[in-house]
Amino acid sequence: MAWWIGGVASDLVLITLLTIGVVVLDANTDASVPTALPWSASGLVLVSVVLRTWYVGAAYRAWKYRLTAEGIELHHGVFWKQASAMPYHRLQQVDVGQGPLERWFGMSSVQLRSAAATTDASIPGISQAEVEDLRRLLMRRAGRDDGT
C-alpha cells in the first residue's frame, strides 16, 4: 500500500504540474486551453491509478529474497527481471530504514552494503516484527569468512 500511495502521489504531482503549465501557457499566449482540459486531467488521474494499482501488485509479487548457506539471493522486477546474490563474506553493513509511508504501515527496508558500490542491495517491505531479527541474522553471518 505504501508503494501505491507513493506512486499515485508522484503521478498526481506530475499531472498537476502539467495542468498548471497548460493553464499558464493559456494565460500568457493567444492560444486557448481546450475545454476538455479538466476531463483530460481527470482521465490521466484515472489511468494513473489503474496502471499504478496493477504495477504495484506485480512489483510486490516479484520481490523475493532467500537466505542460503553462502549468502542472500534477491529476485525482483516486473518488466526487467533481476536476480542477484551477495555472499555473506562481502556484506559489511546492514541498515534498516523507514520512510514516512513505511512507518505508517509498520514496514521497513533493509539496505545491504558491501565494499563495492555496485553490489549494494535493498529489501523493501519487511514487517516491523521481522526486520530486527533479519538484521541481527545478517550481521551474525556478515564477514564470517574473509573470502580468501
Protein Blocks (a to p, Z undefined) as FASTA:
>chain_A
ZZmmmmmmmmmmmmmmmmmmmmmmmmmmmbdcdfklmmmmmmmmmmmmmmmmmmmmmmmm
mpccdddfkbccddedjklccdddddfklpmbdcddddfklmmnopacdddddfblklgc
cdehiafklmmmmmmmmmmmgokagoZZ
